[in-house]
Amino acid sequence: MHVSSLGEFEQGRPVMERWKAEFPNDRIMLSFYSPSGFNIRKNYPLADLVFYLPLDTPKKMNRLLDQLQPDIFILVKYDFWPNLLRALHQRKIPSFLISARFRRDQYLFKWWGSAFLRQLRVFRWIFVQDEASEKLLKSFDFSQVVVAGDTRVDAVMNKGTRHKAQGSGEGTRLKAQGTGEGSRLKAQEGSEGIRNKVIIGGSTWPEEERMLANLWNSEEFKKNKGTKGTKETKENKGNSGNNEDKDNKDNKGNEEAEDSWKLVIAPHDISESHLTAIESLFGGEAVRLSRCQASMPQVLNEHSIILIDSIGLLSSLYEWADIAIIGGGFGKGIHNTLEPAAYGLPIVFGPKWTKFREAESLIIIGAAFQVNDQESFSSTIIRLCSDAVFHAESGILAIKYMESQRGSTDLIIRCLLEKW
């Protein structure tokens, strides 16, 4: 299997895991193009060999195939190597493309891109994420196309993520449900009558960080961020069998519990200069996670703003969150929205999301929200913090969307075995 970088690895990962589970004696050889992906996953335990692809020349690619002797080749998404594909085709080694998504404005479909488009014809089958990609390829006379969805959904849903709730009616608040090893209740109890609720900024860039600081320091946020919920008193818990006490519980045994909102920032850039810049935005209130020795619940109890200063933690941090702000939407494009959606989080991001099918779907159903400036950013976050029904319904829609998109890996594995 070849992946360009870490994102493509995550798309190929569920396929490798399922294949290894079905055929444990088969060898998996995993190649990368990007150092960022290779350096993080060079010790991936399911791969028998992890390596960089050599320079794409006929001689080097033929030598590579002589050494590896592969029975099947799987390419994830886009990273086409013409001489490698040609050598595979000449040797009649079946090649498959998975998790691909095509748009009319891509170079493949320009007048000058016909030579590149012809490379796709060496694939025995192409597994695309959506019907629009299938329709586009078929308009260029491709017939070996299957709509399989996005394998990333299977990857994030298979991590033992805790689904927040199944809403039993309109306005039902989300409940944390542990469905995997190590899952914890998301709403961590702080001091008596206080619940810690968490806004997380995932892969943030300076624009999102500036907006977060402006929001956090604003009087409007301080005034509106607190939502109230019911907290059952100890007296009522101990006398729930008595009818009179039950009436008391219904009428006066519920006391108001304040939500204490916390902020976790996981920036895209964790260089010292950038971390220092973020700290200055919040007036020294931010505490770096590496300097905290306690568990995450205790860290959330003790600090208002936690700054994540290491890589590789973001996907697991969503478990503790209630609202996700995804970075990149004011730059080249947003980062992963599927991970927070798998935890049932309402998601907020800037306008540069149009290349991502899942972002569009999440917006349409009301699980994600596009913001264009400070005003829309602040108003959206404040509403999610202060309107419990709105927050709950958005999270439930995120979970329902993710559940509806599962199954891509099963379909790909089944088709590979049938069409190989």
PyMOL commands that set and color helices and strands:
alter all, ss='L'
color gray80, all
select helices_A, chain A and resi 6-22+35-41+58-68+82-90+107-109+111-122+131-139+151-157+206-216+219-224+234-238+243-251+272-281+289-291+296-302+314-320+338-342+357-365+374-386+388-404+408-419
alter helices_A, ss='H'
color red, helices_A
select strands_A, chain A and resi 2-3+29-32+49-52+73-76+95-100+125-128+145-147+188-189+194-204+228-232+254-267+286-288+305-307+323-326+347-349+368-370
alter strands_A, ss='S'
color yellow, strands_A
deselect
rebuild
show_as cartoon
